[in-house]
Amino acid sequence: MHYETFQKALETLGIISGMGKKEIRECYLELCKQHHPDASGEAGEKFQEIHEAYRLLMTYTEEFRFRFSQEEFQGQFPFSDSQKGDWLYKF
């Protein structure tokens, strides 16, 4: 996969940085409702483009490899080193 293909998939679904699988799926389902050939009267090309973008992004999220490094952890949990202690376990 080339980055340009990946970027086009993100743009097709309207994905912004930091979205999880649940939000990606919600965007996908909403766009499917809008562009389904039976509901919209469109030829189905946009619907197919949406489906392919979703499939590509789901493959990417399933195949993503984590480094489990301190930098990656702090990127996911930016306030983990706060002076208030481990905020994750306070819930």
N, CA, C and O atoms as CSV, one atom per row, in Angstrom:
chain,resi,resn,atom,element,x,y,z
A,1,MET,N,N,0.849,-1.170,0.000
A,1,MET,CA,C,0.000,0.000,0.000
A,1,MET,C,C,0.896,1.236,0.000
A,1,MET,O,O,1.903,1.295,0.706
A,2,HIS,N,N,0.514,2.200,-0.793
A,2,HIS,CA,C,1.222,3.474,-0.824
A,2,HIS,C,C,0.508,4.459,0.105
A,2,HIS,O,O,-0.697,4.352,0.335
A,3,TYR,N,N,1.264,5.406,0.627
A,3,TYR,CA,C,0.676,6.379,1.544
A,3,TYR,C,C,-0.432,7.184,0.870
A,3,TYR,O,O,-1.421,7.535,1.514
A,4,GLU,N,N,-0.277,7.477,-0.415
A,4,GLU,CA,C,-1.288,8.247,-1.137
A,4,GLU,C,C,-2.628,7.502,-1.150
A,4,GLU,O,O,-3.682,8.122,-1.007
A,5,THR,N,N,-2.592,6.189,-1.320
A,5,THR,CA,C,-3.806,5.363,-1.293
A,5,THR,C,C,-4.437,5.410,0.090
A,5,THR,O,O,-5.654,5.532,0.225
A,6,PHE,N,N,-3.600,5.312,1.112
A,6,PHE,CA,C,-4.054,5.379,2.497
A,6,PHE,C,C,-4.696,6.736,2.779
A,6,PHE,O,O,-5.767,6.807,3.382
A,7,GLN,N,N,-4.043,7.805,2.346
A,7,GLN,CA,C,-4.548,9.161,2.557
A,7,GLN,C,C,-5.890,9.354,1.846
A,7,GLN,O,O,-6.791,9.985,2.398
A,8,LYS,N,N,-6.035,8.825,0.641
A,8,LYS,CA,C,-7.293,8.930,-0.098
A,8,LYS,C,C,-8.415,8.203,0.640
A,8,LYS,O,O,-9.550,8.681,0.668
A,9,ALA,N,N,-8.107,7.054,1.235
A,9,ALA,CA,C,-9.103,6.319,2.011
A,9,ALA,C,C,-9.558,7.148,3.214
A,9,ALA,O,O,-10.748,7.189,3.526
A,10,LEU,N,N,-8.620,7.800,3.883
A,10,LEU,CA,C,-8.971,8.656,5.025
A,10,LEU,C,C,-9.879,9.798,4.582
A,10,LEU,O,O,-10.864,10.108,5.251
A,11,GLU,N,N,-9.548,10.419,3.458
A,11,GLU,CA,C,-10.342,11.530,2.943
A,11,GLU,C,C,-11.723,11.062,2.501
A,11,GLU,O,O,-12.711,11.764,2.717
A,12,THR,N,N,-11.805,9.895,1.890
A,12,THR,CA,C,-13.080,9.356,1.418
A,12,THR,C,C,-14.061,9.184,2.567
A,12,THR,O,O,-15.246,9.491,2.436
A,13,LEU,N,N,-13.561,8.690,3.694
A,13,LEU,CA,C,-14.424,8.454,4.852
A,13,LEU,C,C,-14.508,9.653,5.793
A,13,LEU,O,O,-15.298,9.642,6.737
A,14,GLY,N,N,-13.703,10.683,5.548
A,14,GLY,CA,C,-13.722,11.853,6.419
A,14,GLY,C,C,-13.112,11.581,7.777
A,14,GLY,O,O,-13.558,12.127,8.786
A,15,ILE,N,N,-12.099,10.742,7.805
A,15,ILE,CA,C,-11.450,10.351,9.059
A,15,ILE,C,C,-10.440,11.417,9.473
A,15,ILE,O,O,-9.656,11.908,8.661
A,16,ILE,N,N,-10.482,11.759,10.758
A,16,ILE,CA,C,-9.493,12.681,11.303
A,16,ILE,C,C,-8.593,11.927,12.266
A,16,ILE,O,O,-8.941,10.845,12.739
A,17,SER,N,N,-7.461,12.490,12.547
A,17,SER,CA,C,-6.474,11.852,13.410
A,17,SER,C,C,-7.055,11.560,14.783
A,17,SER,O,O,-7.778,12.378,15.351
A,18,GLY,N,N,-6.736,10.402,15.300
A,18,GLY,CA,C,-7.144,10.034,16.644
A,18,GLY,C,C,-8.451,9.277,16.730
A,18,GLY,O,O,-8.890,8.943,17.830
A,19,MET,N,N,-9.075,9.001,15.624
A,19,MET,CA,C,-10.327,8.239,15.654
A,19,MET,C,C,-10.026,6.762,15.858
A,19,MET,O,O,-9.025,6.244,15.364
A,20,GLY,N,N,-10.895,6.104,16.584
A,20,GLY,CA,C,-10.763,4.675,16.801
A,20,GLY,C,C,-11.613,3.900,15.812
A,20,GLY,O,O,-12.291,4.480,14.963
A,21,LYS,N,N,-11.567,2.579,15.935
A,21,LYS,CA,C,-12.323,1.716,15.028
A,21,LYS,C,C,-13.823,1.998,15.075
A,21,LYS,O,O,-14.499,1.969,14.047
A,22,LYS,N,N,-14.329,2.267,16.254
A,22,LYS,CA,C,-15.755,2.518,16.411
A,22,LYS,C,C,-16.172,3.759,15.620
A,22,LYS,O,O,-17.189,3.741,14.925
A,23,GLU,N,N,-15.396,4.827,15.723
A,23,GLU,CA,C,-15.722,6.062,15.008
A,23,GLU,C,C,-15.561,5.885,13.492
A,23,GLU,O,O,-16.341,6.432,12.713
A,24,ILE,N,N,-14.553,5.124,13.087
A,24,ILE,CA,C,-14.360,4.855,11.655
A,24,ILE,C,C,-15.568,4.101,11.114
A,24,ILE,O,O,-16.078,4.418,10.040
A,25,ARG,N,N,-16.022,3.103,11.865
A,25,ARG,CA,C,-17.191,2.323,11.431
A,25,ARG,C,C,-18.440,3.198,11.359
A,25,ARG,O,O,-19.241,3.049,10.436
A,26,GLU,N,N,-18.619,4.102,12.311
A,26,GLU,CA,C,-19.767,5.002,12.295
A,26,GLU,C,C,-19.744,5.902,11.057
A,26,GLU,O,O,-20.777,6.109,10.421
A,27,CYS,N,N,-18.570,6.435,10.716
A,27,CYS,CA,C,-18.434,7.246,9.493
A,27,CYS,C,C,-18.787,6.415,8.263
A,27,CYS,O,O,-19.505,6.876,7.376
A,28,TYR,N,N,-18.276,5.191,8.222
A,28,TYR,CA,C,-18.532,4.294,7.103
A,28,TYR,C,C,-20.030,4.019,6.947
A,28,TYR,O,O,-20.563,4.119,5.842
A,29,LEU,N,N,-20.698,3.679,8.022
A,29,LEU,CA,C,-22.120,3.354,7.960
A,29,LEU,C,C,-22.955,4.561,7.533
A,29,LEU,O,O,-23.900,4.424,6.757
A,30,GLU,N,N,-22.607,5.727,8.035
A,30,GLU,CA,C,-23.335,6.939,7.660
A,30,GLU,C,C,-23.177,7.232,6.160
A,30,GLU,O,O,-24.148,7.567,5.481
A,31,LEU,N,N,-21.951,7.104,5.657
A,31,LEU,CA,C,-21.720,7.336,4.235
A,31,LEU,C,C,-22.404,6.276,3.374
A,31,LEU,O,O,-22.881,6.579,2.280
A,32,CYS,N,N,-22.452,5.042,3.858
A,32,CYS,CA,C,-23.146,3.976,3.120
A,32,CYS,C,C,-24.631,4.296,2.987
A,32,CYS,O,O,-25.222,4.073,1.930
A,33,LYS,N,N,-25.232,4.817,4.049
A,33,LYS,CA,C,-26.645,5.193,3.996
A,33,LYS,C,C,-26.878,6.287,2.955
A,33,LYS,O,O,-27.854,6.250,2.206
A,34,GLN,N,N,-25.970,7.256,2.921
A,34,GLN,CA,C,-26.121,8.387,2.013
A,34,GLN,C,C,-25.916,8.000,0.551
A,34,GLN,O,O,-26.594,8.525,-0.332
A,35,HIS,N,N,-24.986,7.086,0.294
A,35,HIS,CA,C,-24.575,6.806,-1.085
A,35,HIS,C,C,-24.969,5.423,-1.593
A,35,HIS,O,O,-24.509,5.012,-2.659
A,36,HIS,N,N,-25.807,4.696,-0.860
A,36,HIS,CA,C,-26.229,3.381,-1.332
A,36,HIS,C,C,-27.044,3.557,-2.611
A,36,HIS,O,O,-27.929,4.411,-2.672
A,37,PRO,N,N,-26.749,2.754,-3.630
A,37,PRO,CA,C,-27.442,2.904,-4.915
A,37,PRO,C,C,-28.970,2.810,-4.810
A,37,PRO,O,O,-29.674,3.505,-5.543
A,38,ASP,N,N,-29.480,1.987,-3.938
A,38,ASP,CA,C,-30.930,1.844,-3.806
A,38,ASP,C,C,-31.573,3.068,-3.156
A,38,ASP,O,O,-32.711,3.416,-3.471
A,39,ALA,N,N,-30.849,3.715,-2.255
A,39,ALA,CA,C,-31.410,4.847,-1.530
A,39,ALA,C,C,-31.170,6.177,-2.239
A,39,ALA,O,O,-32.009,7.076,-2.182
A,40,SER,N,N,-30.030,6.299,-2.903
A,40,SER,CA,C,-29.667,7.592,-3.469
A,40,SER,C,C,-29.927,7.705,-4.963
A,40,SER,O,O,-29.983,8.814,-5.493
A,41,GLY,N,N,-30.087,6.594,-5.645
A,41,GLY,CA,C,-30.264,6.624,-7.088
A,41,GLY,C,C,-28.959,6.804,-7.845
A,41,GLY,O,O,-28.962,6.930,-9.070
A,42,GLU,N,N,-27.845,6.817,-7.125
A,42,GLU,CA,C,-26.538,6.944,-7.765
A,42,GLU,C,C,-26.155,5.617,-8.401
A,42,GLU,O,O,-26.762,4.583,-8.120
A,43,ALA,N,N,-25.150,5.654,-9.255
A,43,ALA,CA,C,-24.727,4.458,-9.992
A,43,ALA,C,C,-24.033,3.431,-9.109
A,43,ALA,O,O,-23.963,2.262,-9.489
A,44,GLY,N,N,-23.533,3.804,-7.984
A,44,GLY,CA,C,-22.885,2.856,-7.083
A,44,GLY,C,C,-21.380,2.990,-7.051
A,44,GLY,O,O,-20.722,2.286,-6.285
A,45,GLU,N,N,-20.812,3.873,-7.859
A,45,GLU,CA,C,-19.360,4.035,-7.868
A,45,GLU,C,C,-18.862,4.639,-6.561
A,45,GLU,O,O,-17.847,4.199,-6.020
A,46,LYS,N,N,-19.567,5.643,-6.053
A,46,LYS,CA,C,-19.178,6.263,-4.782
A,46,LYS,C,C,-19.332,5.258,-3.643
A,46,LYS,O,O,-18.491,5.202,-2.746
A,47,PHE,N,N,-20.385,4.477,-3.676
A,47,PHE,CA,C,-20.613,3.451,-2.662
A,47,PHE,C,C,-19.459,2.449,-2.658
A,47,PHE,O,O,-18.971,2.064,-1.596
A,48,GLN,N,N,-19.028,2.030,-3.837
A,48,GLN,CA,C,-17.903,1.093,-3.947
A,48,GLN,C,C,-16.617,1.722,-3.432
A,48,GLN,O,O,-15.821,1.053,-2.772
A,49,GLU,N,N,-16.405,3.004,-3.727
A,49,GLU,CA,C,-15.220,3.714,-3.247
A,49,GLU,C,C,-15.208,3.770,-1.717
A,49,GLU,O,O,-14.163,3.581,-1.095
A,50,ILE,N,N,-16.352,4.026,-1.125
A,50,ILE,CA,C,-16.483,4.068,0.339
A,50,ILE,C,C,-16.172,2.699,0.934
A,50,ILE,O,O,-15.445,2.594,1.922
A,51,HIS,N,N,-16.722,1.663,0.332
A,51,HIS,CA,C,-16.491,0.302,0.821
A,51,HIS,C,C,-15.009,-0.074,0.738
A,51,HIS,O,O,-14.465,-0.648,1.681
A,52,GLU,N,N,-14.366,0.239,-0.363
A,52,GLU,CA,C,-12.947,-0.078,-0.524
A,52,GLU,C,C,-12.094,0.701,0.481
A,52,GLU,O,O,-11.141,0.154,1.036
A,53,ALA,N,N,-12.427,1.961,0.716
A,53,ALA,CA,C,-11.692,2.769,1.697
A,53,ALA,C,C,-11.824,2.168,3.092
A,53,ALA,O,O,-10.845,2.087,3.835
A,54,TYR,N,N,-13.027,1.751,3.441
A,54,TYR,CA,C,-13.257,1.146,4.751
A,54,TYR,C,C,-12.481,-0.167,4.886
A,54,TYR,O,O,-11.859,-0.420,5.917
A,55,ARG,N,N,-12.520,-0.984,3.859
A,55,ARG,CA,C,-11.804,-2.263,3.885
A,55,ARG,C,C,-10.303,-2.031,4.060
A,55,ARG,O,O,-9.647,-2.737,4.827
A,56,LEU,N,N,-9.765,-1.049,3.355
A,56,LEU,CA,C,-8.335,-0.739,3.462
A,56,LEU,C,C,-7.973,-0.277,4.874
A,56,LEU,O,O,-6.964,-0.709,5.432
A,57,LEU,N,N,-8.796,0.599,5.448
A,57,LEU,CA,C,-8.500,1.104,6.792
A,57,LEU,C,C,-8.657,0.029,7.861
A,57,LEU,O,O,-7.894,0.003,8.827
A,58,MET,N,N,-9.626,-0.847,7.701
A,58,MET,CA,C,-9.779,-1.940,8.666
A,58,MET,C,C,-8.605,-2.913,8.565
A,58,MET,O,O,-8.134,-3.418,9.584
A,59,THR,N,N,-8.136,-3.176,7.369
A,59,THR,CA,C,-6.950,-4.023,7.200
A,59,THR,C,C,-5.754,-3.372,7.873
A,59,THR,O,O,-4.981,-4.037,8.561
A,60,TYR,N,N,-5.604,-2.066,7.672
A,60,TYR,CA,C,-4.492,-1.337,8.289
A,60,TYR,C,C,-4.565,-1.422,9.811
A,60,TYR,O,O,-3.552,-1.675,10.463
A,61,THR,N,N,-5.744,-1.215,10.380
A,61,THR,CA,C,-5.845,-1.236,11.846
A,61,THR,C,C,-5.622,-2.632,12.406
A,61,THR,O,O,-5.094,-2.771,13.510
A,62,GLU,N,N,-6.009,-3.666,11.677
A,62,GLU,CA,C,-5.785,-5.036,12.133
A,62,GLU,C,C,-4.311,-5.431,12.030
A,62,GLU,O,O,-3.807,-6.193,12.855
A,63,GLU,N,N,-3.632,-4.911,11.024
A,63,GLU,CA,C,-2.247,-5.301,10.771
A,63,GLU,C,C,-1.231,-4.361,11.422
A,63,GLU,O,O,-0.027,-4.609,11.354
A,64,PHE,N,N,-1.706,-3.288,12.051
A,64,PHE,CA,C,-0.791,-2.314,12.650
A,64,PHE,C,C,0.036,-2.975,13.742
A,64,PHE,O,O,-0.490,-3.718,14.570
A,65,ARG,N,N,1.306,-2.704,13.736
A,65,ARG,CA,C,2.208,-3.275,14.738
A,65,ARG,C,C,2.610,-2.197,15.738
A,65,ARG,O,O,3.025,-1.097,15.371
A,66,PHE,N,N,2.477,-2.542,16.981
A,66,PHE,CA,C,2.822,-1.609,18.049
A,66,PHE,C,C,4.271,-1.809,18.456
A,66,PHE,O,O,4.792,-2.924,18.426
A,67,ARG,N,N,4.913,-0.712,18.837
A,67,ARG,CA,C,6.297,-0.784,19.300
A,67,ARG,C,C,6.372,-1.009,20.801
A,67,ARG,O,O,7.383,-1.506,21.297
A,68,PHE,N,N,5.333,-0.656,21.528
A,68,PHE,CA,C,5.296,-0.760,22.994
A,68,PHE,C,C,6.436,0.025,23.637
A,68,PHE,O,O,6.983,-0.374,24.666
A,69,SER,N,N,6.779,1.134,23.017
A,69,SER,CA,C,7.842,1.977,23.548
A,69,SER,C,C,7.245,3.046,24.467
A,69,SER,O,O,6.035,3.274,24.478
A,70,GLN,N,N,8.106,3.682,25.221
A,70,GLN,CA,C,7.671,4.742,26.116
A,70,GLN,C,C,7.092,5.904,25.310
A,70,GLN,O,O,6.097,6.502,25.721
A,71,GLU,N,N,7.696,6.230,24.175
A,71,GLU,CA,C,7.218,7.334,23.338
A,71,GLU,C,C,5.810,7.038,22.812
A,71,GLU,O,O,4.944,7.913,22.804
A,72,GLU,N,N,5.597,5.812,22.380
A,72,GLU,CA,C,4.290,5.439,21.874
A,72,GLU,C,C,3.243,5.489,22.991
A,72,GLU,O,O,2.130,5.972,22.782
A,73,PHE,N,N,3.603,4.991,24.169
A,73,PHE,CA,C,2.696,5.006,25.317
A,73,PHE,C,C,2.327,6.440,25.683
A,73,PHE,O,O,1.154,6.740,25.904
A,74,GLN,N,N,3.314,7.322,25.749
A,74,GLN,CA,C,3.048,8.706,26.119
A,74,GLN,C,C,2.233,9.422,25.043
A,74,GLN,O,O,1.484,10.351,25.348
A,75,GLY,N,N,2.376,8.998,23.795
A,75,GLY,CA,C,1.537,9.552,22.749
A,75,GLY,C,C,0.083,9.167,22.915
A,75,GLY,O,O,-0.805,9.962,22.610
A,76,GLN,N,N,-0.179,7.952,23.396
A,76,GLN,CA,C,-1.548,7.481,23.618
A,76,GLN,C,C,-2.130,8.013,24.925
A,76,GLN,O,O,-3.330,8.277,25.011
A,77,PHE,N,N,-1.288,8.170,25.932
A,77,PHE,CA,C,-1.716,8.633,27.250
A,77,PHE,C,C,-0.841,9.812,27.667
A,77,PHE,O,O,0.053,9.649,28.498
A,78,PRO,N,N,-1.082,10.990,27.108
A,78,PRO,CA,C,-0.180,12.131,27.315
A,78,PRO,C,C,-0.066,12.610,28.760
A,78,PRO,O,O,0.934,13.231,29.119
A,79,PHE,N,N,-1.058,12.339,29.588
A,79,PHE,CA,C,-1.009,12.822,30.966
A,79,PHE,C,C,-0.586,11.731,31.943
A,79,PHE,O,O,-0.781,11.881,33.149
A,80,SER,N,N,-0.019,10.657,31.456
A,80,SER,CA,C,0.335,9.536,32.315
A,80,SER,C,C,1.467,9.860,33.274
A,80,SER,O,O,1.605,9.207,34.308
A,81,ASP,N,N,2.271,10.848,32.953
A,81,ASP,CA,C,3.393,11.212,33.823
A,81,ASP,C,C,3.078,12.429,34.687
A,81,ASP,O,O,3.990,13.094,35.177
A,82,SER,N,N,1.803,12.721,34.874
A,82,SER,CA,C,1.436,13.886,35.680
A,82,SER,C,C,1.756,13.634,37.150
A,82,SER,O,O,1.948,12.491,37.565
A,83,GLN,N,N,1.812,14.689,37.917
A,83,GLN,CA,C,2.151,14.583,39.332
A,83,GLN,C,C,0.990,14.041,40.161
A,83,GLN,O,O,1.165,13.777,41.351
A,84,LYS,N,N,-0.165,13.873,39.579
A,84,LYS,CA,C,-1.325,13.379,40.311
A,84,LYS,C,C,-1.334,11.862,40.405
A,84,LYS,O,O,-2.285,11.286,40.934
A,85,GLY,N,N,-0.320,11.216,39.915
A,85,GLY,CA,C,-0.276,9.758,39.986
A,85,GLY,C,C,-0.798,9.141,38.708
A,85,GLY,O,O,-0.946,9.817,37.690
A,86,ASP,N,N,-1.065,7.892,38.770
A,86,ASP,CA,C,-1.516,7.157,37.589
A,86,ASP,C,C,-3.013,7.377,37.407
A,86,ASP,O,O,-3.824,6.688,38.025
A,87,TRP,N,N,-3.377,8.326,36.569
A,87,TRP,CA,C,-4.774,8.689,36.359
A,87,TRP,C,C,-5.587,7.577,35.728
A,87,TRP,O,O,-6.809,7.560,35.870
A,88,LEU,N,N,-4.951,6.653,35.038
A,88,LEU,CA,C,-5.666,5.594,34.345
A,88,LEU,C,C,-6.402,4.673,35.319
A,88,LEU,O,O,-7.482,4.172,35.006
A,89,TYR,N,N,-5.830,4.456,36.471
A,89,TYR,CA,C,-6.424,3.530,37.439
A,89,TYR,C,C,-7.363,4.214,38.432
A,89,TYR,O,O,-7.862,3.553,39.343
A,90,LYS,N,N,-7.616,5.501,38.287
A,90,LYS,CA,C,-8.495,6.218,39.196
A,90,LYS,C,C,-9.960,6.102,38.802
A,90,LYS,O,O,-10.824,6.590,39.530
A,91,PHE,N,N,-10.263,5.476,37.683
A,91,PHE,CA,C,-11.654,5.377,37.228
A,91,PHE,C,C,-12.394,4.295,37.913
A,91,PHE,O,O,-13.576,4.086,37.639
